[in-house]
Amino acid sequence: MALTPHNPAAAPVAPTTQYLNSSGDTSSCDFADWFTHTQVINGMYKRIFIFDGNPTLGAGGVASGCPSISFNYLDLNYTVQVAHEKETASYCSGQYLPQQLKVYSDSTTGGLGLSGTFTTSAVGYTRRKWVSGVDVEGICTQNANYSLARLPGVYNLDFDTSATIGSHVADLLMDCEQRCPTFIPSLVKY
């Protein structure tokens, strides 16, 4: 089989591929109105122990003065903030930067432990072209108390590990969305 030389100048341009975008939501830079979404979460927590109001029965059915622990949970106080802004600028495409959430605890097993803090180490951010008549500027800031990670009986390290922390973080993110409906849980990376 003989090869024929390729002449790019003679190659026809397919009309369906002339207008493909190279990245983002536009293929060229544009001075326009842009919709910017930013979000953060910061807070602290401590473990609370709930005692049974009845004294523990000891040997021979004699009531001891020390009640048992019924359950424990984390009492959180946190602030969630979401801002929607209209920005007039020149950008070449939309942007997505995940929010990075860091948890600092006194746990030795990678769990939430008895106390700790959590903070946004990198702001969650999205940007796209402004949609007139749909997009609205606004700020939502909520400070809330929330109960999380309820465990039976006394605190047990076996139930509070790095393997269980993800579901607790997801629970917190859903509460953030309830308090600020424009909060995007899927933007948070833990």
RASULDA-V559721 format. One line per field, one symbol per residue. ss: DSSP state (2 for helix, 1 for strand, 0 for the rest). A space follows every 50 residues. Layout:
ss: ???
This chain:
ss: 00000002220000222000000000000111111111111111111111 11111110222011111111111111111111111111111000111011 11111000010000111111110111111000000001111111111111 1100002220100022222222222222200000222110
